[in-house]
Amino acid sequence: MHLIRIKINRKSHDLQNFSMNADEALKIVESQVLCRQLSPIERQIFCYTWDDKGYTEMADGSGYRRNYFKEVGSRLWHNLSEVLG
């Protein structure tokens, strides 16, 4: 997730004192990076990862298995990597 922070940071031309929360980053990713709305589970993965939480924490109490989060997360990170380079 730090790569995304750096890339977004560079695009804003403000490399000092730059921080954003997961919801702010999510809005940028959806509107300017991927140009699509993420699914609810993709949003959860993005926000949990932004906050340094793992797939086990995502799965706890969600009704989904950890492996499902890993599969969806893998596709999401691949898509982001393709766009961001």
Biopython code that builds the backbone (N, CA, C, O; Angstrom):
import numpy as np
from Bio.PDB.StructureBuilder import StructureBuilder

atoms = [
    (1, "MET", "N", (0.813, -1.180, 0.000)),
    (1, "MET", "CA", (0.000, 0.000, 0.000)),
    (1, "MET", "C", (0.868, 1.260, 0.000)),
    (1, "MET", "O", (0.413, 2.319, -0.433)),
    (2, "HIS", "N", (2.089, 1.162, 0.471)),
    (2, "HIS", "CA", (2.959, 2.323, 0.487)),
    (2, "HIS", "C", (3.283, 2.791, -0.931)),
    (2, "HIS", "O", (3.470, 3.987, -1.154)),
    (3, "LEU", "N", (3.351, 1.867, -1.889)),
    (3, "LEU", "CA", (3.606, 2.241, -3.275)),
    (3, "LEU", "C", (2.492, 3.147, -3.776)),
    (3, "LEU", "O", (2.755, 4.150, -4.440)),
    (4, "ILE", "N", (1.249, 2.798, -3.460)),
    (4, "ILE", "CA", (0.125, 3.617, -3.891)),
    (4, "ILE", "C", (0.215, 4.991, -3.231)),
    (4, "ILE", "O", (-0.036, 6.003, -3.885)),
    (5, "ARG", "N", (0.564, 5.042, -1.966)),
    (5, "ARG", "CA", (0.692, 6.321, -1.274)),
    (5, "ARG", "C", (1.732, 7.196, -1.974)),
    (5, "ARG", "O", (1.521, 8.396, -2.151)),
    (6, "ILE", "N", (2.837, 6.602, -2.364)),
    (6, "ILE", "CA", (3.897, 7.358, -3.020)),
    (6, "ILE", "C", (3.446, 7.835, -4.389)),
    (6, "ILE", "O", (3.665, 8.995, -4.738)),
    (7, "LYS", "N", (2.819, 6.962, -5.171)),
    (7, "LYS", "CA", (2.376, 7.332, -6.511)),
    (7, "LYS", "C", (1.338, 8.452, -6.448)),
    (7, "LYS", "O", (1.436, 9.428, -7.191)),
    (8, "ILE", "N", (0.347, 8.319, -5.568)),
    (8, "ILE", "CA", (-0.670, 9.354, -5.427)),
    (8, "ILE", "C", (-0.006, 10.636, -4.946)),
    (8, "ILE", "O", (-0.330, 11.728, -5.413)),
    (9, "ASN", "N", (0.909, 10.497, -4.028)),
    (9, "ASN", "CA", (1.639, 11.619, -3.480)),
    (9, "ASN", "C", (2.362, 12.386, -4.591)),
    (9, "ASN", "O", (2.307, 13.615, -4.637)),
    (10, "ARG", "N", (3.020, 11.680, -5.460)),
    (10, "ARG", "CA", (3.744, 12.323, -6.550)),
    (10, "ARG", "C", (2.800, 13.039, -7.499)),
    (10, "ARG", "O", (3.111, 14.124, -7.989)),
    (11, "LYS", "N", (1.658, 12.442, -7.758)),
    (11, "LYS", "CA", (0.707, 13.075, -8.660)),
    (11, "LYS", "C", (0.184, 14.388, -8.087)),
    (11, "LYS", "O", (-0.171, 15.295, -8.839)),
    (12, "SER", "N", (0.136, 14.495, -6.777)),
    (12, "SER", "CA", (-0.390, 15.710, -6.167)),
    (12, "SER", "C", (0.660, 16.818, -6.115)),
    (12, "SER", "O", (0.333, 17.962, -5.799)),
    (13, "HIS", "N", (1.910, 16.494, -6.419)),
    (13, "HIS", "CA", (3.022, 17.444, -6.395)),
    (13, "HIS", "C", (3.249, 18.028, -5.005)),
    (13, "HIS", "O", (3.810, 19.115, -4.873)),
    (14, "ASP", "N", (2.819, 17.317, -3.975)),
    (14, "ASP", "CA", (3.009, 17.778, -2.605)),
    (14, "ASP", "C", (3.617, 16.631, -1.810)),
    (14, "ASP", "O", (2.899, 15.833, -1.208)),
    (15, "LEU", "N", (4.935, 16.552, -1.811)),
    (15, "LEU", "CA", (5.605, 15.421, -1.179)),
    (15, "LEU", "C", (5.846, 15.615, 0.314)),
    (15, "LEU", "O", (6.284, 14.682, 0.986)),
    (16, "GLN", "N", (5.575, 16.788, 0.843)),
    (16, "GLN", "CA", (5.798, 17.035, 2.249)),
    (16, "GLN", "C", (4.462, 17.134, 2.972)),
    (16, "GLN", "O", (3.488, 17.665, 2.438)),
    (17, "ASN", "N", (4.432, 16.611, 4.201)),
    (17, "ASN", "CA", (3.244, 16.690, 5.056)),
    (17, "ASN", "C", (1.986, 16.171, 4.364)),
    (17, "ASN", "O", (0.903, 16.735, 4.516)),
    (18, "PHE", "N", (2.141, 15.111, 3.617)),
    (18, "PHE", "CA", (1.019, 14.552, 2.867)),
    (18, "PHE", "C", (0.542, 13.275, 3.544)),
    (18, "PHE", "O", (1.310, 12.328, 3.707)),
    (19, "SER", "N", (-0.690, 13.252, 3.927)),
    (19, "SER", "CA", (-1.261, 12.032, 4.475)),
    (19, "SER", "C", (-2.752, 12.017, 4.154)),
    (19, "SER", "O", (-3.377, 13.060, 3.965)),
    (20, "MET", "N", (-3.294, 10.827, 4.097)),
    (20, "MET", "CA", (-4.727, 10.678, 3.863)),
    (20, "MET", "C", (-5.185, 9.394, 4.522)),
    (20, "MET", "O", (-4.394, 8.479, 4.753)),
    (21, "ASN", "N", (-6.455, 9.339, 4.818)),
    (21, "ASN", "CA", (-6.992, 8.117, 5.403)),
    (21, "ASN", "C", (-7.447, 7.179, 4.281)),
    (21, "ASN", "O", (-7.398, 7.526, 3.101)),
    (22, "ALA", "N", (-7.882, 6.003, 4.672)),
    (22, "ALA", "CA", (-8.256, 4.972, 3.689)),
    (22, "ALA", "C", (-9.405, 5.426, 2.796)),
    (22, "ALA", "O", (-9.391, 5.169, 1.592)),
    (23, "ASP", "N", (-10.395, 6.096, 3.372)),
    (23, "ASP", "CA", (-11.541, 6.539, 2.564)),
    (23, "ASP", "C", (-11.135, 7.566, 1.516)),
    (23, "ASP", "O", (-11.628, 7.535, 0.389)),
    (24, "GLU", "N", (-10.240, 8.472, 1.882)),
    (24, "GLU", "CA", (-9.757, 9.464, 0.923)),
    (24, "GLU", "C", (-8.965, 8.794, -0.201)),
    (24, "GLU", "O", (-9.132, 9.128, -1.374)),
    (25, "ALA", "N", (-8.116, 7.860, 0.167)),
    (25, "ALA", "CA", (-7.329, 7.132, -0.830)),
    (25, "ALA", "C", (-8.232, 6.309, -1.735)),
    (25, "ALA", "O", (-8.015, 6.243, -2.945)),
    (26, "LEU", "N", (-9.239, 5.687, -1.150)),
    (26, "LEU", "CA", (-10.180, 4.883, -1.920)),
    (26, "LEU", "C", (-10.883, 5.728, -2.981)),
    (26, "LEU", "O", (-11.045, 5.289, -4.120)),
    (27, "LYS", "N", (-11.295, 6.928, -2.612)),
    (27, "LYS", "CA", (-11.960, 7.813, -3.583)),
    (27, "LYS", "C", (-11.042, 8.124, -4.764)),
    (27, "LYS", "O", (-11.485, 8.149, -5.912)),
    (28, "ILE", "N", (-9.769, 8.358, -4.479)),
    (28, "ILE", "CA", (-8.812, 8.645, -5.551)),
    (28, "ILE", "C", (-8.603, 7.422, -6.426)),
    (28, "ILE", "O", (-8.580, 7.530, -7.652)),
    (29, "VAL", "N", (-8.450, 6.267, -5.809)),
    (29, "VAL", "CA", (-8.241, 5.032, -6.578)),
    (29, "VAL", "C", (-9.428, 4.766, -7.484)),
    (29, "VAL", "O", (-9.254, 4.421, -8.653)),
    (30, "GLU", "N", (-10.637, 4.923, -6.954)),
    (30, "GLU", "CA", (-11.827, 4.650, -7.765)),
    (30, "GLU", "C", (-12.021, 5.688, -8.870)),
    (30, "GLU", "O", (-12.354, 5.330, -10.000)),
    (31, "SER", "N", (-11.819, 6.954, -8.561)),
    (31, "SER", "CA", (-12.150, 7.997, -9.537)),
    (31, "SER", "C", (-11.014, 8.325, -10.504)),
    (31, "SER", "O", (-11.272, 8.731, -11.637)),
    (32, "GLN", "N", (-9.754, 8.154, -10.072)),
    (32, "GLN", "CA", (-8.652, 8.611, -10.912)),
    (32, "GLN", "C", (-7.676, 7.517, -11.319)),
    (32, "GLN", "O", (-7.004, 7.643, -12.343)),
    (33, "VAL", "N", (-7.585, 6.454, -10.542)),
    (33, "VAL", "CA", (-6.602, 5.410, -10.861)),
    (33, "VAL", "C", (-7.249, 4.279, -11.643)),
    (33, "VAL", "O", (-6.835, 3.998, -12.768)),
    (34, "LEU", "N", (-8.241, 3.633, -11.081)),
    (34, "LEU", "CA", (-8.899, 2.514, -11.767)),
    (34, "LEU", "C", (-10.096, 2.955, -12.595)),
    (34, "LEU", "O", (-10.532, 2.236, -13.494)),
    (35, "CYS", "N", (-10.625, 4.128, -12.295)),
    (35, "CYS", "CA", (-11.787, 4.682, -13.011)),
    (35, "CYS", "C", (-12.985, 3.739, -12.988)),
    (35, "CYS", "O", (-13.707, 3.590, -13.974)),
    (36, "ARG", "N", (-13.170, 3.116, -11.842)),
    (36, "ARG", "CA", (-14.349, 2.269, -11.624)),
    (36, "ARG", "C", (-14.590, 2.161, -10.130)),
    (36, "ARG", "O", (-13.681, 2.347, -9.321)),
    (37, "GLN", "N", (-15.828, 1.858, -9.781)),
    (37, "GLN", "CA", (-16.146, 1.667, -8.371)),
    (37, "GLN", "C", (-15.755, 0.251, -7.962)),
    (37, "GLN", "O", (-16.089, -0.710, -8.656)),
    (38, "LEU", "N", (-15.060, 0.118, -6.857)),
    (38, "LEU", "CA", (-14.679, -1.201, -6.361)),
    (38, "LEU", "C", (-15.890, -1.891, -5.766)),
    (38, "LEU", "O", (-16.831, -1.240, -5.313)),
    (39, "SER", "N", (-15.859, -3.212, -5.771)),
    (39, "SER", "CA", (-16.916, -3.987, -5.135)),
    (39, "SER", "C", (-16.803, -3.805, -3.622)),
    (39, "SER", "O", (-15.762, -3.367, -3.132)),
    (40, "PRO", "N", (-17.854, -4.132, -2.879)),
    (40, "PRO", "CA", (-17.780, -3.995, -1.426)),
    (40, "PRO", "C", (-16.598, -4.750, -0.805)),
    (40, "PRO", "O", (-15.947, -4.236, 0.105)),
    (41, "ILE", "N", (-16.322, -5.942, -1.281)),
    (41, "ILE", "CA", (-15.214, -6.698, -0.698)),
    (41, "ILE", "C", (-13.866, -6.103, -1.107)),
    (41, "ILE", "O", (-12.925, -6.115, -0.313)),
    (42, "GLU", "N", (-13.758, -5.584, -2.329)),
    (42, "GLU", "CA", (-12.528, -4.908, -2.747)),
    (42, "GLU", "C", (-12.295, -3.662, -1.895)),
    (42, "GLU", "O", (-11.165, -3.360, -1.511)),
    (43, "ARG", "N", (-13.371, -2.950, -1.609)),
    (43, "ARG", "CA", (-13.261, -1.764, -0.752)),
    (43, "ARG", "C", (-12.770, -2.146, 0.638)),
    (43, "ARG", "O", (-11.905, -1.484, 1.211)),
    (44, "GLN", "N", (-13.335, -3.221, 1.168)),
    (44, "GLN", "CA", (-12.923, -3.669, 2.493)),
    (44, "GLN", "C", (-11.445, -4.053, 2.494)),
    (44, "GLN", "O", (-10.703, -3.683, 3.403)),
    (45, "ILE", "N", (-11.028, -4.786, 1.486)),
    (45, "ILE", "CA", (-9.620, -5.194, 1.376)),
    (45, "ILE", "C", (-8.724, -3.965, 1.282)),
    (45, "ILE", "O", (-7.712, -3.877, 1.978)),
    (46, "PHE", "N", (-9.088, -3.028, 0.432)),
    (46, "PHE", "CA", (-8.278, -1.827, 0.270)),
    (46, "PHE", "C", (-8.147, -1.074, 1.591)),
    (46, "PHE", "O", (-7.042, -0.718, 2.000)),
    (47, "CYS", "N", (-9.268, -0.835, 2.250)),
    (47, "CYS", "CA", (-9.245, -0.038, 3.489)),
    (47, "CYS", "C", (-8.532, -0.761, 4.624)),
    (47, "CYS", "O", (-7.768, -0.140, 5.363)),
    (48, "TYR", "N", (-8.766, -2.051, 4.774)),
    (48, "TYR", "CA", (-8.081, -2.813, 5.827)),
    (48, "TYR", "C", (-6.575, -2.831, 5.565)),
    (48, "TYR", "O", (-5.780, -2.682, 6.493)),
    (49, "THR", "N", (-6.190, -3.011, 4.318)),
    (49, "THR", "CA", (-4.771, -3.038, 3.989)),
    (49, "THR", "C", (-4.141, -1.674, 4.218)),
    (49, "THR", "O", (-3.024, -1.581, 4.727)),
    (50, "TRP", "N", (-4.840, -0.630, 3.851)),
    (50, "TRP", "CA", (-4.345, 0.730, 4.076)),
    (50, "TRP", "C", (-4.045, 0.945, 5.563)),
    (50, "TRP", "O", (-3.092, 1.633, 5.931)),
    (51, "ASP", "N", (-4.885, 0.337, 6.404)),
    (51, "ASP", "CA", (-4.715, 0.448, 7.854)),
    (51, "ASP", "C", (-3.840, -0.659, 8.433)),
    (51, "ASP", "O", (-3.879, -0.925, 9.634)),
    (52, "ASP", "N", (-3.040, -1.311, 7.564)),
    (52, "ASP", "CA", (-2.070, -2.343, 7.961)),
    (52, "ASP", "C", (-2.697, -3.562, 8.635)),
    (52, "ASP", "O", (-2.126, -4.120, 9.572)),
    (53, "LYS", "N", (-3.861, -3.969, 8.160)),
    (53, "LYS", "CA", (-4.512, -5.175, 8.677)),
    (53, "LYS", "C", (-4.414, -6.271, 7.636)),
    (53, "LYS", "O", (-4.415, -5.998, 6.436)),
    (54, "GLY", "N", (-4.330, -7.509, 8.094)),
    (54, "GLY", "CA", (-4.149, -8.641, 7.199)),
    (54, "GLY", "C", (-5.447, -9.340, 6.839)),
    (54, "GLY", "O", (-6.525, -8.978, 7.312)),
    (55, "TYR", "N", (-5.318, -10.347, 5.995)),
    (55, "TYR", "CA", (-6.486, -11.089, 5.519)),
    (55, "TYR", "C", (-7.208, -11.816, 6.644)),
    (55, "TYR", "O", (-8.430, -11.959, 6.590)),
    (56, "THR", "N", (-6.497, -12.273, 7.651)),
    (56, "THR", "CA", (-7.142, -12.950, 8.779)),
    (56, "THR", "C", (-8.063, -11.987, 9.509)),
    (56, "THR", "O", (-9.184, -12.345, 9.868)),
    (57, "GLU", "N", (-7.592, -10.768, 9.731)),
    (57, "GLU", "CA", (-8.437, -9.762, 10.387)),
    (57, "GLU", "C", (-9.648, -9.412, 9.530)),
    (57, "GLU", "O", (-10.734, -9.162, 10.055)),
    (58, "MET", "N", (-9.465, -9.394, 8.221)),
    (58, "MET", "CA", (-10.577, -9.105, 7.325)),
    (58, "MET", "C", (-11.640, -10.195, 7.412)),
    (58, "MET", "O", (-12.838, -9.913, 7.413)),
    (59, "ALA", "N", (-11.189, -11.428, 7.483)),
    (59, "ALA", "CA", (-12.105, -12.563, 7.475)),
    (59, "ALA", "C", (-12.863, -12.722, 8.791)),
    (59, "ALA", "O", (-14.007, -13.178, 8.795)),
    (60, "ASP", "N", (-12.244, -12.354, 9.895)),
    (60, "ASP", "CA", (-12.887, -12.512, 11.205)),
    (60, "ASP", "C", (-14.225, -11.795, 11.237)),
    (60, "ASP", "O", (-14.297, -10.577, 11.077)),
    (61, "GLY", "N", (-15.281, -12.566, 11.445)),
    (61, "GLY", "CA", (-16.617, -12.014, 11.581)),
    (61, "GLY", "C", (-17.261, -11.551, 10.293)),
    (61, "GLY", "O", (-18.345, -10.970, 10.327)),
    (62, "SER", "N", (-16.626, -11.790, 9.157)),
    (62, "SER", "CA", (-17.165, -11.294, 7.892)),
    (62, "SER", "C", (-18.095, -12.289, 7.198)),
    (62, "SER", "O", (-18.930, -11.900, 6.381)),
    (63, "GLY", "N", (-17.948, -13.560, 7.522)),
    (63, "GLY", "CA", (-18.711, -14.582, 6.815)),
    (63, "GLY", "C", (-17.979, -15.153, 5.619)),
    (63, "GLY", "O", (-18.447, -16.108, 4.999)),
    (64, "TYR", "N", (-16.835, -14.575, 5.290)),
    (64, "TYR", "CA", (-16.009, -15.066, 4.188)),
    (64, "TYR", "C", (-14.756, -15.723, 4.749)),
    (64, "TYR", "O", (-14.301, -15.394, 5.844)),
    (65, "ARG", "N", (-14.209, -16.651, 3.985)),
    (65, "ARG", "CA", (-12.960, -17.306, 4.383)),
    (65, "ARG", "C", (-11.763, -16.428, 4.019)),
    (65, "ARG", "O", (-11.826, -15.611, 3.101)),
    (66, "ARG", "N", (-10.692, -16.613, 4.750)),
    (66, "ARG", "CA", (-9.453, -15.865, 4.529)),
    (66, "ARG", "C", (-8.970, -16.023, 3.085)),
    (66, "ARG", "O", (-8.515, -15.057, 2.472)),
    (67, "ASN", "N", (-9.070, -17.238, 2.543)),
    (67, "ASN", "CA", (-8.606, -17.489, 1.174)),
    (67, "ASN", "C", (-9.390, -16.693, 0.138)),
    (67, "ASN", "O", (-8.842, -16.298, -0.891)),
    (68, "TYR", "N", (-10.672, -16.456, 0.407)),
    (68, "TYR", "CA", (-11.466, -15.651, -0.512)),
    (68, "TYR", "C", (-10.930, -14.220, -0.549)),
    (68, "TYR", "O", (-10.795, -13.632, -1.623)),
    (69, "PHE", "N", (-10.628, -13.665, 0.614)),
    (69, "PHE", "CA", (-10.032, -12.329, 0.665)),
    (69, "PHE", "C", (-8.705, -12.298, -0.075)),
    (69, "PHE", "O", (-8.407, -11.329, -0.774)),
    (70, "LYS", "N", (-7.903, -13.352, 0.070)),
    (70, "LYS", "CA", (-6.618, -13.412, -0.621)),
    (70, "LYS", "C", (-6.802, -13.436, -2.131)),
    (70, "LYS", "O", (-6.062, -12.768, -2.854)),
    (71, "GLU", "N", (-7.777, -14.195, -2.616)),
    (71, "GLU", "CA", (-8.029, -14.276, -4.055)),
    (71, "GLU", "C", (-8.481, -12.933, -4.620)),
    (71, "GLU", "O", (-7.954, -12.462, -5.627)),
    (72, "VAL", "N", (-9.459, -12.326, -3.961)),
    (72, "VAL", "CA", (-9.967, -11.033, -4.430)),
    (72, "VAL", "C", (-8.881, -9.973, -4.289)),
    (72, "VAL", "O", (-8.708, -9.139, -5.178)),
    (73, "GLY", "N", (-8.149, -10.002, -3.178)),
    (73, "GLY", "CA", (-7.065, -9.051, -2.965)),
    (73, "GLY", "C", (-5.985, -9.174, -4.023)),
    (73, "GLY", "O", (-5.461, -8.169, -4.502)),
    (74, "SER", "N", (-5.654, -10.396, -4.387)),
    (74, "SER", "CA", (-4.636, -10.614, -5.404)),
    (74, "SER", "C", (-5.038, -9.966, -6.729)),
    (74, "SER", "O", (-4.218, -9.323, -7.385)),
    (75, "ARG", "N", (-6.291, -10.137, -7.116)),
    (75, "ARG", "CA", (-6.774, -9.510, -8.360)),
    (75, "ARG", "C", (-6.754, -7.985, -8.248)),
    (75, "ARG", "O", (-6.385, -7.292, -9.197)),
    (76, "LEU", "N", (-7.152, -7.470, -7.089)),
    (76, "LEU", "CA", (-7.166, -6.024, -6.885)),
    (76, "LEU", "C", (-5.757, -5.452, -6.980)),
    (76, "LEU", "O", (-5.539, -4.459, -7.673)),
    (77, "TRP", "N", (-4.798, -6.071, -6.289)),
    (77, "TRP", "CA", (-3.416, -5.572, -6.317)),
    (77, "TRP", "C", (-2.811, -5.706, -7.714)),
    (77, "TRP", "O", (-2.020, -4.861, -8.135)),
    (78, "HIS", "N", (-3.181, -6.759, -8.424)),
    (78, "HIS", "CA", (-2.713, -6.908, -9.800)),
    (78, "HIS", "C", (-3.240, -5.758, -10.670)),
    (78, "HIS", "O", (-2.490, -5.149, -11.433)),
    (79, "ASN", "N", (-4.539, -5.474, -10.540)),
    (79, "ASN", "CA", (-5.140, -4.378, -11.314)),
    (79, "ASN", "C", (-4.464, -3.041, -11.002)),
    (79, "ASN", "O", (-4.167, -2.260, -11.906)),
    (80, "LEU", "N", (-4.228, -2.791, -9.728)),
    (80, "LEU", "CA", (-3.572, -1.544, -9.338)),
    (80, "LEU", "C", (-2.137, -1.492, -9.876)),
    (80, "LEU", "O", (-1.677, -0.450, -10.344)),
    (81, "SER", "N", (-1.448, -2.617, -9.803)),
    (81, "SER", "CA", (-0.066, -2.662, -10.310)),
    (81, "SER", "C", (-0.010, -2.409, -11.810)),
    (81, "SER", "O", (0.902, -1.744, -12.300)),
    (82, "GLU", "N", (-0.984, -2.938, -12.533)),
    (82, "GLU", "CA", (-1.038, -2.723, -13.983)),
    (82, "GLU", "C", (-1.194, -1.238, -14.309)),
    (82, "GLU", "O", (-0.551, -0.724, -15.225)),
    (83, "VAL", "N", (-2.039, -0.566, -13.565)),
    (83, "VAL", "CA", (-2.317, 0.848, -13.833)),
    (83, "VAL", "C", (-1.167, 1.739, -13.351)),
    (83, "VAL", "O", (-0.771, 2.676, -14.044)),
    (84, "LEU", "N", (-0.640, 1.447, -12.172)),
    (84, "LEU", "CA", (0.387, 2.312, -11.583)),
    (84, "LEU", "C", (1.804, 2.013, -12.065)),
    (84, "LEU", "O", (2.717, 2.825, -11.911)),
    (85, "GLY", "N", (1.961, 0.848, -12.642)),
    (85, "GLY", "CA", (3.283, 0.478, -13.170)),
    (85, "GLY", "C", (4.257, -0.046, -12.162)),
    (85, "GLY", "O", (5.389, -0.381, -12.512)),
]
sb = StructureBuilder()
sb.init_structure("model")
sb.init_model(0)
sb.init_chain("A")
sb.init_seg("    ")
for serial, (resi, resn, name, xyz) in enumerate(atoms, 1):
    if name == "N":
        sb.init_residue(resn, " ", resi, " ")
    sb.init_atom(name, np.array(xyz, "f"), 0.0, 1.0, " ", f" {name:<3s}", serial, name[0])
structure = sb.get_structure()
